[in-house]
Amino acid sequence: MLLTRAPWLAGPRGRQDRLPGMLPIVVAALGVWCTIGGCCSDCDLPSEVDPDCCEEEIDRTATRGFGALNDFFARRGGGWTGGLGGHSVELSESKIAWLFGESFVDTVFSDFTRPANSAVVENAIVLTMGEHFETIVDTSASSPRALFRPLEKGLVYIPRSARVEGSTLEVVCGTYSRTGDGIFDIFFVRTDLIVLSLEDWSTISRQTVAEGSPIVFGSALLEDGGRAYVYGKRDFLSEVVGELNKRAYVARTAGTSLLGEWEYFDGEGWSKAWEDAVPIADGVSDEFSVFFAHDRFYMLTKLSPLYGDIVLNVADDPTGPWSFHKLVWEDRGGNQSRITFNAKIHPGMSSEIELVVSYNSSSFSRSRIYDSFSLHRPIFLRVTEWE
C-alpha cells in the first residue's frame, strides 16, 4: 500500500514504547535533493546555526524525493488540488487525516494550470486510506467553504497541529484577518483550539488559548510523559540576516488533552501566564516537528527566514537547549516565483528505516500559483541516516 502505518509511533506514546535504538542504516541511492558527506567549503549552513561550518565537515542525512507520495498528492480534480500546511494525524491503523490551510478545491487543466475562478478555501482536511483520497470541506453552500470558521466575520482559521481525543479531533488553529490577496497577507489575531467531531466533522467547541499573546501556538505538538507540549513561534527582526526571523516557544497541558489549563515555559520552570514565556530556539520555521527517539528529543525545522535548509536539532528535554544535529535538505535557492517554508515529519508513514518529511512550496505571485499546480502544496522527502 502507498500509505503505511509506523508501528514504532503507534497509539498514545509514552517513552517506553517509542522508537528504540537501532543500528545505522545506510542508503546509497540518492536523488537530486541532497548529497551526503563532503566538506562544507561553500558554507551551506548559516553561521548563526553552525559558526564553524566552513572549517569542518557537516554531518548529513541521506535524503531523496518521495516520488510515489508526491504523485499521490498531485491531484488533478474532484476535490483538493493543492494547499499549505499538511499536518498529518493517524485516525486508525489505515486512515490518516491531513490538515491544510489555504487550499484549492477545484480542477486542474491539461496544461497544469488552475482555472482563474478556482474555489479557494481557508482550510480543508484530506482523508487518505491506502489509495483512497477524500476531501472534507463545507459543501452546504453553492461553492466549497472552509470546514471550520470563526464566528466573527472577516476572520479565518488556519490549522497548525492536531491530535485525536476519543471520537474528536482537537485542532490548534491560528486565527487571522485578511489584509490582501497574497498568501502572506494575513494578520495574526489569536490562537484558538477547535474540537471537531470525527463522525460528521462538525465543530463541537472552540476556545481561545493564551489570549492576547503574540505567540502563534500549534507550530508543533509532542506527547510525552502523559502531557502534551504545544510549540509556537513569534516573529522578530533578526540582526544577523536583517529580515524577519522566528523564535520558538512551548506550552504544556496537565494531561494529553489540549482542553486543560496551559502552562508556559519561563526558562526555569512553568508559569500559568503566557507573558512569562521565553524563547527556546531561534531561526525555526512557522511550522515544524518535535519527536522523541534514542533517548533524546529531535526538532525537525526549516530554518527561517524563507529558503532556509531543513535541519534536525537535538535536546535532552522538550524545552531544550537545542543543538544542531544534522542537515536534512539543502534549499537550492528560492526566488519570488518559488518559495519554500515549513517542515514536518509524518509519524503515521515513517518507520525505523526512514522518516517521511514534507515542506511547503509556493510563490509570492498569485498568478504564478495559478499558472502551475506544482506550487502551493507539500513536497515529500524520504530521510535516512538521521540518528
C-alpha positions as CSV (number, residue, x, y, z in Angstrom):
1,M,0.0,0.0,0.0
2,L,1.2,3.5,-0.6
3,L,0.3,4.8,2.8
4,T,1.5,2.6,5.7
5,R,1.4,2.9,9.4
6,A,4.5,3.3,11.5
7,P,4.3,0.8,14.4
8,W,7.1,2.5,16.3
9,L,5.0,5.6,16.7
10,A,1.7,3.8,17.3
11,G,-1.0,4.9,19.7
12,P,-0.6,7.2,22.7
13,R,3.1,7.5,23.1
14,G,4.9,7.1,26.4
15,R,8.7,6.9,26.4
16,Q,8.6,3.1,27.0
17,D,7.0,2.3,23.6
18,R,8.6,4.8,21.3
19,L,11.3,4.5,18.7
20,P,14.0,2.2,20.1
21,G,17.7,2.5,19.4
22,M,18.8,0.9,16.2
23,L,21.8,0.3,14.0
24,P,22.6,3.0,11.5
25,I,21.0,2.3,8.1
26,V,22.9,3.4,5.0
27,V,21.1,4.3,1.8
28,A,23.5,4.9,-1.1
29,A,21.0,5.8,-3.8
30,L,20.4,9.5,-3.6
31,G,18.3,11.8,-5.7
32,V,19.0,15.4,-6.5
33,W,17.6,16.7,-3.2
34,C,20.7,16.3,-1.1
35,T,24.2,15.0,-1.0
36,I,25.8,13.1,1.8
37,G,29.2,13.8,3.4
38,G,31.8,16.0,1.9
39,C,33.4,19.3,3.1
40,C,31.2,22.3,3.6
41,S,33.5,24.6,1.6
42,D,30.8,26.9,0.5
43,C,29.3,27.2,4.0
44,D,25.8,25.9,3.2
45,L,24.7,26.2,6.8
46,P,24.0,29.7,8.1
47,S,26.7,30.9,10.5
48,E,24.0,31.5,13.2
49,V,23.3,27.7,13.2
50,D,26.9,26.4,12.9
51,P,29.6,29.1,13.0
52,D,32.3,26.6,12.1
53,C,30.6,25.1,9.1
54,C,33.3,26.3,6.7
55,E,36.0,24.7,8.8
56,E,34.7,21.2,9.2
57,E,32.6,18.6,7.6
58,I,28.8,18.8,8.1
59,D,27.0,15.7,9.3
60,R,24.2,15.0,6.8
61,T,21.3,12.7,6.4
62,A,20.6,10.8,3.2
63,T,17.6,12.4,1.6
64,R,15.7,11.9,-1.6
65,G,12.4,12.9,-3.1
66,F,9.4,10.6,-2.2
67,G,8.1,10.3,-5.8
68,A,5.2,8.0,-5.1
69,L,3.8,10.2,-2.4
70,N,4.4,13.4,-4.4
71,D,2.5,11.8,-7.3
72,F,-0.3,10.7,-4.9
73,F,-0.9,14.3,-3.8
74,A,-0.7,15.7,-7.4
75,R,-4.5,15.7,-7.7
76,R,-6.0,17.0,-10.9
77,G,-9.6,17.4,-9.8
78,G,-12.6,16.1,-7.9
79,G,-11.6,17.9,-4.6
80,W,-8.3,19.2,-3.1
81,T,-5.7,20.1,-5.7
82,G,-3.2,22.0,-3.5
83,G,-2.8,23.6,-0.1
84,L,-0.4,24.8,2.5
85,G,0.4,23.1,5.8
86,G,-0.2,19.4,5.7
87,H,-0.1,18.3,9.4
88,S,-0.9,14.6,9.5
89,V,-2.8,12.7,12.2
90,E,-3.4,9.0,12.4
91,L,-7.1,8.2,12.9
92,S,-6.7,4.5,12.7
93,E,-4.2,1.9,11.6
94,S,-5.0,2.6,8.0
95,K,-6.5,6.1,7.9
96,I,-4.7,9.5,8.1
97,A,-6.2,12.9,8.3
98,W,-4.1,15.7,6.7
99,L,-4.9,19.3,7.8
100,F,-4.3,22.1,5.3
101,G,-4.6,25.8,5.4
102,E,-5.5,27.8,2.3
103,S,-6.4,25.1,-0.3
104,F,-7.6,24.9,-3.9
105,V,-10.7,22.7,-4.3
106,D,-11.4,22.5,-8.0
107,T,-9.8,21.1,-11.1
108,V,-6.5,21.4,-13.0
109,F,-6.3,21.9,-16.7
110,S,-4.3,19.6,-19.0
111,D,-1.6,22.2,-19.3
112,F,-1.2,22.0,-15.4
113,T,-2.7,25.5,-14.8
114,R,-5.6,26.3,-12.5
115,P,-8.8,28.0,-13.5
116,A,-8.9,31.7,-12.8
117,N,-12.1,31.2,-10.8
118,S,-10.9,28.2,-8.8
119,A,-12.5,27.7,-5.5
120,V,-10.2,28.6,-2.6
121,V,-11.0,27.7,1.0
122,E,-9.1,28.8,4.1
123,N,-8.9,25.3,5.5
124,A,-9.6,21.7,4.5
125,I,-9.0,18.1,5.7
126,V,-7.9,15.4,3.4
127,L,-8.5,11.7,4.4
128,T,-6.3,9.0,2.9
129,M,-6.6,5.3,3.4
130,G,-4.4,3.2,1.0
131,E,-5.2,4.7,-2.4
132,H,-8.3,6.4,-1.1
133,F,-8.2,10.2,-1.2
134,E,-11.2,12.2,0.2
135,T,-11.6,16.0,0.6
136,I,-13.5,17.3,3.6
137,V,-14.8,20.9,3.3
138,D,-18.1,22.6,3.9
139,T,-20.3,21.9,0.8
140,S,-23.5,23.4,2.2
141,A,-23.3,26.5,0.0
142,S,-23.1,26.8,-3.8
143,S,-19.3,26.7,-3.7
144,P,-16.9,24.9,-1.2
145,R,-16.2,26.8,2.0
146,A,-13.7,26.2,4.8
147,L,-14.5,23.3,7.0
148,F,-14.4,25.3,10.2
149,R,-14.7,29.1,10.5
150,P,-14.6,31.7,13.3
151,L,-17.9,33.2,14.5
152,E,-16.7,36.7,13.7
153,K,-16.9,37.9,10.1
154,G,-13.6,38.8,8.4
155,L,-11.5,36.2,10.3
156,V,-10.2,32.8,9.2
157,Y,-8.9,29.7,10.8
158,I,-5.6,28.2,9.7
159,P,-5.0,24.7,11.3
160,R,-1.5,24.1,12.6
161,S,-1.5,20.9,14.5
162,A,-4.0,18.4,15.9
163,R,-4.5,15.2,18.0
164,V,-7.2,12.6,18.4
165,E,-9.1,12.6,21.7
166,G,-11.7,9.8,21.7
167,S,-14.2,10.5,18.9
168,T,-13.0,14.0,18.5
169,L,-10.1,15.9,16.8
170,E,-8.5,18.7,18.8
171,V,-7.1,21.3,16.4
172,V,-4.8,24.2,17.3
173,C,-5.6,27.0,14.8
174,G,-4.1,30.4,14.1
175,T,-6.9,32.9,13.8
176,Y,-6.1,35.6,11.3
177,S,-7.6,38.6,9.5
178,R,-7.1,39.1,5.8
179,T,-5.0,42.2,4.7
180,G,-4.7,41.4,1.0
181,D,-4.8,38.7,-1.7
182,G,-1.3,37.4,-1.2
183,I,-0.6,34.1,0.7
184,F,1.1,36.0,3.5
185,D,-1.4,38.9,3.5
186,I,-2.8,37.9,6.9
187,F,-2.6,39.4,10.4
188,F,-2.4,37.2,13.4
189,V,-5.2,37.8,15.9
190,R,-5.1,34.9,18.4
191,T,-4.7,31.1,18.9
192,D,-7.9,29.1,19.1
193,L,-8.5,25.4,20.0
194,I,-11.2,23.8,17.8
195,V,-12.8,20.5,18.6
196,L,-14.2,18.6,15.7
197,S,-16.4,15.5,15.6
198,L,-14.8,12.6,13.8
199,E,-18.2,11.3,12.9
200,D,-19.5,14.2,10.9
201,W,-16.7,16.8,11.1
202,S,-19.0,19.3,12.8
203,T,-17.5,21.9,15.2
204,I,-18.2,20.8,18.8
205,S,-16.5,23.6,20.6
206,R,-14.0,26.4,20.3
207,Q,-11.9,28.3,22.8
208,T,-9.1,30.9,22.8
209,V,-5.8,29.9,24.4
210,A,-3.1,32.3,25.6
211,E,-5.4,35.2,24.9
212,G,-3.6,38.4,23.9
213,S,-0.3,36.6,23.2
214,P,1.6,37.4,20.0
215,I,2.9,33.8,20.0
216,V,1.2,31.7,17.4
217,F,0.9,28.3,19.0
218,G,0.5,25.0,17.2
219,S,3.7,25.0,15.3
220,A,4.4,21.5,16.6
221,L,2.8,19.1,19.0
222,L,4.5,16.5,21.2
223,E,3.0,14.0,23.6
224,D,5.5,12.9,26.3
225,G,5.2,11.6,29.9
226,G,1.4,11.9,30.0
227,R,1.4,15.6,28.8
228,A,1.0,17.4,25.6
229,Y,3.7,20.0,24.6
230,V,2.4,22.7,22.2
231,Y,5.1,24.6,20.5
232,G,4.6,28.1,19.0
233,K,6.5,30.8,17.1
234,R,6.9,34.5,17.2
235,D,8.4,36.7,14.5
236,F,11.3,39.1,15.3
237,L,13.7,41.2,13.3
238,S,17.0,39.3,13.1
239,E,20.1,41.4,13.3
240,V,22.1,38.5,11.7
241,V,20.1,38.3,8.5
242,G,18.4,41.6,8.5
243,E,15.0,40.0,8.0
244,L,12.1,38.7,10.0
245,N,13.0,35.5,11.8
246,K,11.1,33.2,14.1
247,R,11.7,32.1,17.7
248,A,10.1,29.0,19.2
249,Y,8.2,28.8,22.5
250,V,6.5,25.9,24.3
251,A,3.5,25.4,26.5
252,R,2.3,22.2,28.1
253,T,-1.0,20.8,29.4
254,A,-1.8,18.8,32.6
255,G,-2.8,15.7,30.5
256,T,-2.6,14.8,26.9
257,S,-5.9,16.6,26.0
258,L,-5.4,20.2,24.9
259,L,-8.5,21.3,26.6
260,G,-6.9,21.5,30.0
261,E,-5.1,24.5,31.5
262,W,-1.9,25.5,29.7
263,E,1.4,26.4,31.3
264,Y,4.2,28.2,29.6
265,F,8.0,27.6,29.9
266,D,9.6,30.6,31.5
267,G,13.3,29.5,31.3
268,E,13.4,27.7,34.6
269,G,10.0,26.2,35.2
270,W,6.4,26.6,34.1
271,S,4.1,29.6,34.6
272,K,0.4,29.9,34.1
273,A,0.9,33.3,32.4
274,W,1.9,33.4,28.8
275,E,3.6,36.7,29.4
276,D,6.3,34.8,31.3
277,A,7.1,32.6,28.3
278,V,10.7,32.8,26.9
279,P,12.0,31.5,23.6
280,I,13.6,28.1,23.5
281,A,15.1,28.3,19.9
282,D,15.8,30.8,17.2
283,G,15.5,30.5,13.4
284,V,12.7,28.0,13.3
285,S,10.1,27.7,10.6
286,D,6.5,28.7,11.0
287,E,5.6,25.0,11.5
288,F,8.0,22.3,12.5
289,S,8.0,18.9,14.3
290,V,9.3,17.6,17.7
291,F,9.6,13.9,18.4
292,F,11.4,11.5,20.9
293,A,13.8,8.8,19.8
294,H,17.0,7.2,21.0
295,D,16.5,8.7,24.5
296,R,16.5,12.3,23.3
297,F,14.3,14.8,21.6
298,Y,14.6,15.8,17.9
299,M,13.4,19.1,16.4
300,L,12.9,19.0,12.6
301,T,12.7,22.5,11.3
302,K,13.2,24.6,8.2
303,L,15.5,27.4,9.0
304,S,13.9,30.9,8.8
305,P,13.5,33.1,7.0
306,L,12.2,31.7,3.7
307,Y,14.5,29.5,1.6
308,G,16.3,28.0,4.6
309,D,17.6,24.5,4.8
310,I,15.9,21.7,6.7
311,V,17.8,20.5,9.8
312,L,17.5,18.3,12.8
313,N,18.3,19.7,16.2
314,V,18.6,17.6,19.4
315,A,17.9,18.2,23.1
316,D,17.6,16.2,26.3
317,D,14.4,17.9,27.3
318,P,11.3,19.1,25.4
319,T,12.3,22.7,26.3
320,G,15.9,22.4,25.1
321,P,18.5,23.7,25.0
322,W,18.6,22.6,21.3
323,S,21.8,22.0,19.4
324,F,22.4,21.3,15.7
325,H,22.4,17.6,14.8
326,K,22.2,17.1,11.1
327,L,21.4,18.7,7.8
328,V,18.4,17.1,6.2
329,W,17.8,19.0,3.0
330,E,19.6,21.9,1.3
331,D,17.5,24.7,-0.2
332,R,18.9,25.3,-3.7
333,G,17.8,28.9,-3.6
334,G,14.3,30.3,-4.0
335,N,13.0,33.5,-5.5
336,Q,9.8,35.4,-5.9
337,S,8.5,32.6,-8.2
338,R,9.2,29.8,-5.8
339,I,9.4,29.9,-2.0
340,T,9.8,27.0,0.4
341,F,8.8,27.0,4.1
342,N,7.7,24.8,7.0
343,A,9.0,21.3,7.7
344,K,7.1,18.4,9.2
345,I,7.6,14.7,10.0
346,H,4.7,12.4,9.3
347,P,4.8,9.7,12.0
348,G,2.0,7.6,10.5
349,M,4.1,7.0,7.4
350,S,7.6,6.9,8.9
351,S,9.4,3.8,10.1
352,E,12.5,2.6,11.8
353,I,14.3,2.8,8.4
354,E,13.3,6.3,7.3
355,L,11.4,9.4,8.2
356,V,8.8,10.8,5.8
357,V,9.1,14.6,5.8
358,S,7.4,17.4,3.9
359,Y,7.9,21.1,3.3
360,N,5.7,23.6,1.5
361,S,6.4,25.0,-1.9
362,S,4.5,28.1,-3.1
363,S,5.1,31.6,-4.6
364,F,4.6,35.2,-3.6
365,S,3.0,35.6,-7.0
366,R,-0.7,34.7,-7.2
367,S,-0.5,34.4,-11.0
368,R,2.4,32.0,-10.7
369,I,0.4,29.8,-8.3
370,Y,-2.5,29.7,-10.9
371,D,0.0,29.0,-13.7
372,S,1.5,25.9,-12.1
373,F,-0.3,23.4,-9.9
374,S,3.1,22.2,-8.8
375,L,3.1,25.1,-6.4
376,H,1.1,25.7,-3.3
377,R,1.5,22.1,-2.0
378,P,3.6,19.9,0.2
379,I,6.7,18.3,-1.2
380,F,7.6,15.0,0.4
381,L,11.1,13.6,1.2
382,R,12.4,10.3,2.5
383,V,15.1,10.7,5.1
384,T,17.6,8.1,6.4
385,E,20.8,8.2,8.4
386,W,19.1,10.8,10.7
387,E,20.0,9.2,14.0
